[in-house]
């Protein structure tokens, strides 16, 4: 460990799509370790679309990032120093003090990884926030069950790719939408029964073609015309799990709700959620997802950038569609 720690800060609030000059990296002195604290050397850092909302000064389910303050996000690393009886040097932990080379703080801010033989980065992907979001959104919020027809937007992304595989593991028919031939091919590799390239054809008629009998469940990562398509194709008592509407994160959302009237006749249930709503049920998630990962039923794919310097560009690449699966920065 060095005596300083490079940490990314929010320099200014973005207007629309963030730019590199909204971020500033500073070398901060490593804090002295207080009683009950641990110090962690980060190995992998996560960037996720929800972080864009925290860059706006608006009320939300988490406080906004402060100008001039360190950014935060998921991270996994090794304990290098401990003044807590609950952690030993060398243990792997995950936490929310990302966007930095190392993290130090009270032991309760860190979580030991469960005893599973997986690579460290999995605790930020299929066994972390993105996998838990997929699991609880599909199975708890949408109450998806065997035999359902499920439509997933951004199906080649971190959350969407997990949704596709969980749905197949549970005996559902899956239609995934992704942008570009390479991503569509990967969605099919994951087991999707059909995959739509929304960059090659309009999504509404494409979904109606692939789901001539309609859909029971929609897992929304995009909003916009994908949400329109889901309303148009919804069967009676369809359930929509609204995870994220990335099309509206960097400005006014695109026109949507052309088919919203169907929510009445089809008795569609639309529910937004965040995975922390289900923290008391994380044991179920680790049991099921751990088994699927171990058996190979659920696979992962990562887009990895190297070096703490890469954080802002990795984050911006999420909105450029440059990632396949989970976007990570290896420190």
N, C-alpha and C positions, 0 to 999 in steps of 0.2 A: 504493500500500500504506500502511496505517496502522501505528502503532507497537504496536498490540495486535491480538490475534487471538481471536475468539469461538469457544470450543470447548465441545462438550457432554461432560459427565462422567456416570458412573454414580454416583448419589447413594446408592442403596440397592438391594438385590436384590429383584426382584419376587416376589410370591407369587401364582402364577396369572397372569392377564392383567396385563401391566405397566400402570402409571398414570403420569400426567404427573409426579407428585412423586418417581418413581424416577430422574428426570433433573435435572441442574443445568447451566446454561450459565455459564461463567466467561470473563472477558476476561483473556487471558494476554499477557505481554510477548512480542513477536516475538523469537525467539532470534537471536543473532548468527550469521552464516553462516560456518561453518568451512570449511577447505580441503577440497575434494572434495564439498561439499554444494551443493544447489540449493534455491531457494524457489519455491513454486508457488501461484498464486492459483486456488483451486478454482472451477469453473464449475457442475458438477453433482455431487451426492452421491447415493449409492445406499443404500436400506434394503432388507434382505433377511431372510426368515424365520429363516435360520440364526443371526442375531445374538441371537435370543431364548435359544438354548442357552448362549451365552457369558455371559449374565447370571446363570446359575446357577453356584455354586461346586462344580462337578463335573468329573471328568476326562473329556476328550473329545479329538477330533482337533485342536483348537486350544485354547490356554489360555483360561480364563475371564477376562472383564473384571474389573479390580480396582476395588473401591469407592474412589471419590474420584479415579480415574484417567480420562484422556480415553478416549472411545469410539473405535472404529475401524471402517472400512468402505470400500467401493469409492468412488473419486472420480476425476474427470477434470478437468484444468485446464491452465493455461498457465504456462510457466516465466517468472518475472519477475526472477529474479536467479540467477546461476550462478557457482560457483567450481569447477566441474568441466569438464574439457575435452570431456566427452561430451555436454553439453547446452548449447544456446544459448537466449538469451531469445526468447520468442515460440513456442517449440516446445510442442506438445500432448503431455501425458503422462497415464498413468493409474497409480493407486497405491492403497494401502490406508489412507491417513491421511485418512479422511473424518470426518464429524461435526464439521467445523471449516471456517472461512472460508479458511484458507491452511495450507499444509504446508511444513515445512522439514526436511531430513535428508540423509543420505548418498545420493549419486547412485544407488547400487545398489538403493535402495528404490523407484525410479521406472522406468517403462517408457515408451519412446517409442511412440506409436501407429504401426502400419504405414502405409505410404503409400497410403491409400484415400480417395476423395472422399466421405466420409460425415460426418454431423453429429456433434459431440463426444459427445452422449449415447449414441450407438450403442456406444461402448466400455464402457459399463456394462450394456448390454442384449444385443442379438443378437450383437454382436461382442465381448462381455465375458463375465463370469462366468456369467450366465444362459444365454446362447447356447451357451457351451462345455459347461455342465452338460447341456443338452439334447442336444447333438451327441454327446458321449462316452457319456452314459447310454444313448441310443437305439442308436447304431451300434457302440459297443465293448462296453458292459456287456451289453445285451440282444441284441447281434448281430442287430439287425433287418435285414431284407433285402426286396427287391422281392417283392410278393405277400403279405407278412405282413399279418395283421389286428392292429392296434395299438389298445389302449385307453389313454387318457391322462386322469388326474384333474387337477383344477384347470387345465383346458385353456385358460382365458382369462387365466391368470396369466403372469408373465414367462417362466418356464421352459416351462410347458405349451404356451403359444402357439407357442414356437419348436419344440417337439417335433412339434406338429401339422404345421407347415409343412415341417420336414425330412423327416418321414415321407412326406408327399405328394410332395416333390421326388424321393424315392427310390422312388416307385411302390408305396406301401403303402396299404391301406385303413385309415382312421382313424375311431375313435369317441372323441369327447371328452365329458367331463362338466364342467359348470360350474353356478354357482348364479344363477338368475334369467334372465328372458327376454332381456334385453339382452346378457348375456354369452354365452348360447347362440347368439344370432343372430350375434355376432361370431365365435364358433368355426366356425360354418358358412361365414362369409365367408372365413375363413382356408383353407377347402378341406376341412374335415372331412366325411366321408361321412355321419356321423350325429352328433347332439349331444343329450345328455341333460341335462335340468334337474333336478338332484338335490333342489332345493327343492320341486319340483312333484310328484315321485313317488319311491318307494323305488328306490335305485340297483340293487339286485340283480335284481329282475324286469325293470327297464328295460334293463339290459345284456344279459340273456338274450334279450330281444326283439330288440334291435338287432344282436346277434351270435349268431344261431341256430346257427351252425356253430362257435362258440367264438372265442377270441382266441389269437394266438401270442405277443404281447408286451404287457406291462403296464408303463407308466411311472408310478410312484407318487409323487405329491406330497402325499398326504392321509392315507393309512392308514385305519383305521376300517372303515366299511362299504364304502368303495370297494375296499379290499384284499380284503374278503370277496367282493365281486362278481367281482373278477378271479380269485380261486381257484375260484369256482363256474363261471366261464365258460372256464377255461383248457383249451386243447387239449393233446394229447400233446407233451411237451418244450417247453412254453411257458417263456418267459424273462421274469423280473420284474426291472426296474431300480428299486431303492428309493432315491429321491432325498431325500425329506423327508416326514415324517408330521405335518403341521402340526396335525392334530386333537389331538395329544397334547403340543404344545409348552407349553401354559399350564396343565398339570395332568395328572391321570391320563388316559391315553388311553382312548377309548371302547371298549366291548367289540368284539372282532374275532376272527378265526381260527375262525369257525364252520365254515368249509369247508377248514381247513388239512389235513385228512386227504387231500385230493386231491393234495397235493404228492407223495405216494408213487405212487399209481396213474397219475397223469399225468406223472410224472418232471419236475416243475416245478423250474426253477432260479431261486432268489431271491438276488440279490446287491445289497448296499448299496455306495455309492461316493460319492466327492467328486471334483470335476473336476480338482483338483490331482494326482490319481493319474495324469493323462494329460498333464502339462505338456510332456514331451518330444515330444508329437505336436501341439502347438499350430500348427505350420506347416500341417498338414493341415486343421485347423479354419479358419484364416484363409483358406486357399485356397478351400475349399468354401463356407464361410459368406459370405466376401467376394463370391464369384461369385453366390450366390443373392440377397444383398442388392442387389448392383449390377444384377442382371437383373430385380428386382422379385418373384422367386419367394418370397422371405421378406420379409415386411413387419413393421413394428413399430408398436406403439401404447403410448403412455406416459401415466401419470397423474402430473402434475407439480404439486408444491406449491412456492410461492415463498418464499425467505428462509430463512436459517439457523435462525430461530425455529421453523420448521415441522417440524424433524426428528422430535421425539418423536411428534407427531400423525401424521405420515406413516408412521412405523414402526407405530404402533398400528393404523392403517387397514388394514395388511396382514392383521391378524387379524380385522378386521371385514368383510373382503371388499369394501373400498371401491375397490380398484384394478382397472383394466382394463389388462392388460399390465404393463409395468415401472413400479414406483413410484420416482420421482425427486424430489429437491429441487434447485431451481435457486437457486444462491447469488446 
